[in-house]
Amino acid sequence: MDIKEIQSLIKFVAKSGASEVKLEMEDIKITIRTGSNDSNTPETTIVQQIPVAQAPAAPMAQVPAAVPETAAPSSSDSNKEDDDSKYITIKSPIIGTFYRKPAPDKPPFVEVGSTIKQGDVLCVIEAMKLFNDIESEVSGKIVKILVDDSSPVEFDQPLFLVDPS
């Protein structure tokens, strides 16, 4: 996570009205506190590097494997982007944890191939112990689910591809 991503996260938290947000990743821990009661209270951001001996080894092992995959089929990537351009991307409106099901023992809200209409619940995103239903703003058919269940998602991260036809 670079400084621009941290700055945009601070701006998002300030606009959202949340008083405190904690974000923990493999190698970094960020806590952002805003003065919600007093507009003169400055934002407090704490960025803490977590020293883990194994953390640098795992990303290095994953990065070389990912680079050849994306570099090799460059012509098919451009075709794939053209194919995806006819689809509508549904993005995450908030930061949190993505869940495909309303509860662990319930079926997923949608599957690939599901027909949806405007207002249908597609998933739930948990943010600060609150579960937020994410509703479709379009009608169509789910072509692809871009996020794994129980995965952290960022603001504006693509979640679903929908074919509006």
C-alpha positions in Angstrom: 0.0 0.0 0.0 1.6 3.3 -1.1 1.1 6.8 0.3 -1.5 7.7 -2.4 -3.7 4.8 -1.4 -3.4 5.7 2.3 -4.3 9.4 1.5 -7.4 8.3 -0.5 -8.4 6.0 2.4 -8.1 8.9 4.8 -10.3 11.1 2.6 -12.9 8.4 2.2 -13.0 7.8 6.0 -13.4 11.5 6.6 -16.2 11.8 4.1 -18.0 8.7 5.4 -18.4 10.1 8.9 -16.8 7.1 10.6 -15.0 7.9 13.8 -12.4 5.1 13.5 -11.3 2.6 10.9 -8.7 -0.1 11.3 -7.2 -1.9 8.3 -4.9 -4.9 8.7 -3.1 -6.5 5.8 -0.2 -8.9 5.7 2.6 -6.4 6.3 0.9 -3.2 7.4 -1.6 -2.1 10.0 -3.5 1.2 9.6 -5.8 3.0 12.1 -7.5 6.1 11.1 -9.4 8.2 13.7 -11.4 11.3 12.8 -12.7 13.9 15.2 -16.4 13.4 14.5 -17.7 15.7 17.3 -15.4 18.7 16.8 -14.6 19.8 13.2 -11.4 21.4 14.5 -10.0 18.1 15.7 -7.5 16.8 13.2 -7.5 13.3 11.7 -5.1 10.9 13.3 -3.5 8.2 11.1 -1.3 5.5 12.5 0.6 3.4 10.1 2.5 0.5 11.6 4.7 -1.9 9.7 4.3 -5.4 11.1 7.7 -7.2 11.1 7.0 -10.7 9.9 9.8 -12.9 8.6 7.6 -15.0 6.3 5.5 -12.2 4.8 8.1 -10.9 2.3 8.8 -14.5 1.1 5.2 -15.3 0.3 4.5 -12.2 -1.9 7.8 -12.7 -3.8 6.8 -16.2 -4.5 3.5 -15.1 -5.9 4.6 -12.1 -7.9 6.9 -14.0 -10.4 4.1 -16.6 -11.0 1.6 -13.9 -11.8 3.9 -11.8 -14.1 4.5 -14.4 -16.8 0.7 -15.2 -16.9 -0.2 -11.7 -17.6 2.7 -11.0 -19.9 2.5 -14.1 -22.1 -1.1 -13.9 -23.6 -1.1 -10.2 -24.4 -3.2 -10.7 -27.5 -5.9 -12.6 -25.6 -5.8 -10.0 -22.9 -6.8 -7.3 -25.3 -9.6 -9.6 -26.7 -10.8 -10.2 -23.2 -10.9 -6.5 -22.4 -13.0 -6.0 -25.6 -15.3 -8.8 -24.5 -15.6 -7.3 -21.0 -16.4 -3.8 -22.3 -19.9 -4.8 -23.3 -20.6 -5.8 -19.6 -21.5 -3.5 -16.7 -19.2 -3.7 -13.8 -20.8 -3.5 -10.3 -18.3 -2.0 -7.9 -18.0 -2.0 -4.1 -19.5 1.2 -2.6 -17.6 0.7 0.7 -14.5 -0.9 2.2 -15.2 -4.2 4.1 -15.5 -7.9 3.8 -17.4 -9.4 0.9 -19.9 -12.2 1.5 -21.9 -14.0 -1.2 -24.4 -15.4 1.3 -26.7 -13.9 3.9 -25.6 -16.5 6.5 -23.1 -19.4 6.4 -26.0 -22.0 6.1 -27.9 -20.1 3.4 -27.4 -20.3 -0.4 -25.6 -17.4 -2.2 -27.5 -14.4 -3.3 -26.5 -14.8 -6.9 -24.5 -17.3 -9.0 -22.9 -16.9 -12.5 -25.8 -17.1 -14.9 -28.4 -15.7 -12.4 -30.8 -13.2 -13.9 -31.0 -10.0 -11.7 -33.2 -6.9 -11.8 -32.7 -3.5 -10.3 -32.9 -3.6 -6.5 -32.0 -7.3 -6.1 -29.4 -8.0 -3.3 -26.2 -9.3 -4.9 -24.0 -9.6 -1.8 -23.3 -8.3 1.7 -20.3 -6.2 2.7 -19.4 -6.2 6.4 -17.9 -2.9 7.5 -17.2 -2.2 11.2 -19.5 -5.0 12.4 -22.4 -3.7 10.2 -23.7 -5.9 7.3 -24.6 -3.8 4.3 -26.8 -5.3 1.5 -25.4 -4.4 -1.9 -28.2 -4.0 -4.3 -28.1 -4.1 -8.1 -28.5 -0.8 -9.9 -29.0 -2.6 -13.2 -31.0 -5.5 -14.7 -29.3 -8.3 -16.6 -27.4 -11.6 -16.1 -24.4 -12.2 -13.9 -21.5 -13.1 -16.2 -18.7 -13.2 -13.6 -18.2 -12.9 -9.9 -14.8 -11.2 -9.4 -14.3 -11.6 -5.7 -14.0 -14.7 -3.5 -16.4 -15.2 -0.6 -15.1 -13.7 2.7 -12.5 -11.6 1.0 -11.6 -8.0 1.9 -12.7 -5.5 -0.7 -11.7 -1.9 -1.3 -13.8 1.1 -2.2 -14.7 1.0 -6.0 -13.3 -2.5 -6.4 -15.1 -4.5 -9.2 -17.4 -7.2 -7.7 -19.5 -8.5 -10.6 -19.8 -8.3 -14.3 -23.4 -8.1 -15.6 -24.6 -8.5 -19.2 -27.4 -5.9 -19.5 -28.9 -7.5 -22.7 
